[in-house]
């Protein structure tokens, strides 16, 4: 398990520990941990897709945060799709700046 820390210069976004998981048909094909904001965790997750799943239409990326609901992803995306945030997360930026879901 590797962990990456991204230093955000001149940013007021909160840095939290996120787990990025790559899955195909519910089978985990890779994961890593990152200490950053949710915005940068999503960027990093999209850029570091494992080669074995890059061309899979069934592959998804899930991001988890222990400060949120630990067993449910805070954000999910298919490899070629857009990010979908958890229904309890009102706004990604609101989360990054306050650490609060907005509800």
C-alpha positions, -999 to +999 in steps of 0.1 A: +000+000+000+014+033-010+005+067+002+010+101-015+008+135+000+001+165-022+010+199-008-015+225-019+002+259-021-020+289-013-050+267-009-075+266+019-088+232+010-086+207+038-062+178+034-076+145+043-066+109+038-084+092+009-084+057-004-087+053-042-099+019-053-101+006-089-127-022-095-140-043-123-172-063-115-167-056-078-132-072-079-105-048-066-078-044-093-057-018-075-057+009-048-036+037-032-039+062-004-035+099-009-034+128+015-050+158-003-082+175-010-111+156-026-106+176-058-070+166-062-077+130-051-102+128-080-076+142-104-049+119-093-073+089-094-083+097-130-046+100-141-033+069-124-056+042-138-039+008-138-030-005-173-050-037-168-083-018-166-077+013-188-098-001-217-125-019-196-160-005-199-169-021-167-141-005-146-150+020-119-130+043-095-142+047-060-128+072-034-133+066+003-126+089+033-126+078+069-140+112+078-171+105+058-191+073+058-162+048+059-178+019+041-193+040+013-174+059-014-176+097-012-171+098-050-175+072-078-168+072-116-167+048-144-134+050-163-148+070-191-176+088-172-181+117-149-177+118-111-208+111-090-207+122-054-224+105-026-260+116-020-251+129+015-224+152+000-240+184-011-210+199-028-174+187-034-159+222-028-180+227+003-165+195+017-130+205+007-132+239+024-152+230+055-150+192+061-187+192+063-212+174+040-234+205+037-265+189+051 
